[in-house]
Amino acid sequence: MDFHGIDLNLLAAFDALMSERNVTRAATQVGVSQPAMSAALSRLRLLLADQLFLRSADGLLPTPRARELAEPITQALRQIEAALVTKSPFAPEKASLSYHLGMSDYAAFVVLPALLEAVAIQAPGVTIHVHAFNDRDDAVSLLDAGAIDVAIGVPPTSAEGRILTRPVLSDEFTTIIARDHPAARRAMTLQTYLSLVHVLASPEGQRHGLVDQALAQLNRQRTLALTLPQMFAVPAVVARTQMSATVLKRVALNSPVGNQLVMFAPPVALPPIEFHLIWHRRSDGNPAQAWLRESIAAVTATL
């Protein structure tokens, strides 16, 4: 097969470079040497009359022409693979392998217990290794490096063609105070809310959260008494103090001190938070990886 000097090997090289943004890793992905991958890139640049990938501190950056070509080339290669390669179905009950999951604290507390319960039944030979991350873009770095198979968290700040996402879980905010707090016996109006002292949980270390942004639009400001990165520590703090906090509802519901708290709808409009499955395009067609993603999606659908 030859279309004016472009063969499938060059298209596979382009797809790997787009996926990995690194010549060495792209060479490993397609099973060639680094010099061979560099030669393939040179041929692609000549044939397409475009640099395609530019070197930077963050790896190879695709040019607009490369971004334009990425999706149709990837789809074409996947269709050819589906037509020519017969893959054995993945049998989880017989599998003996390890998965590496990137999880924020929220996913570890809310999703992991139910996921491990399901995996123990369906795939008893599977081992799960969890890698923590806080910043949403850390998931992309872990996926690029091959350190994890899939992440569960809020979507990355910028869309990247090599990174795929799928929403699997949504949560809403609730305002919590101790059951014996004087404000627990009256409505949580904006005036009452602003009279309280507050806790802000920010895994990314921010000092200005979604609540503060919503209040700023009303030209109002709350009083912060504590900021901390561990969101699941917040209910215990609130239960033993006169502080208040606005947290995701499952954080309060999964807390061992949940019966010591009263929950209110926040007096400002706050958007729900969506958590996504996040994975690298290179693993998209792998049956074992697909099973893991579907297992996570099935578990989160029951939460």
C-alpha positions, 0 to 999 in steps of 0.5 A: 500500500503506497499513497504517494510515499505515505505507508501505514508505518508512517501513519502509525509513527505519526499516531504514536508521536501524537499520542506520546509527544516523545520520540523515544516513547513513540518508538517503544510504542510501535516497536522500532528504534529511536533513530527509526522513529526520528527518520519516520518523522523526517519523512513525514515532515517532507511528505506533508510539507510541515514540521508537524511536531516542535520541540519544547520543554514539555515535549513535542508540541503538534503544529496546527496541521498535525492537530488537523490530521490527528483524529482522521489518522487515528480513526483510520488506523483503528478501523484497519486494526479492527478489520485485520486483527482478531483479539481474544476477549478479555476474561477477568475471572482468569486474569492475573495482572496489576492495574495502576489507578490515579485517584484524588482523595475523593475518588479513593474514599467514595469509589475505591471501596465499591470498586475493590468489592466488585473486582474481588468478585469478578477478577480475583487475580487482579491487583490494584495499585493506587497513585495519589494526585491533587492537581487535576493536570497531574493525572495527564502527567502520570498517564503520559509517563505510563505510571497509571492506566486510568485516573478518576478526577475532575477533567484536566484544564486543557483538552488534549487529543491524546487524553480521553475522558468520560463523565462517571460521577457527579456530586453537589455541595452541601453546607455543614455545621455541628448538630449542637451549633445554634445556627442548626436550629434556623434556616441557612440564609445568606445572612446566617451563612456570613455570620459563621466562620468557615473551613475551606478544603482545597486539595490544590492549596487554593485560598479562594474556592467556588463559594468565595467566587459566588460570594464575590459576585454578590459583593460579599465575603465570608470569614475563613478560620481554617484552610486545609488540603484534606477534604475528608478531615473537614466533617470531623473538624466541623463536628467539634467546633463552631465552624461551618464548611461547604463540601461535596455531599458525599464527603459529609455522607461518608464521614464517621461523624455524619450523625453529628452534623446538620446539612443545609443547601448553600445560600449561593448557587454552586455548580455540581462537580463532575468526576471523569474517567481519564485515560491515554489514547494508547490504551483505548483499544486494549480489552483489559483496559476497556474492562477496567474502565467499564467496571469503574463506570458500572460501580460509579453508576450505583453510588 
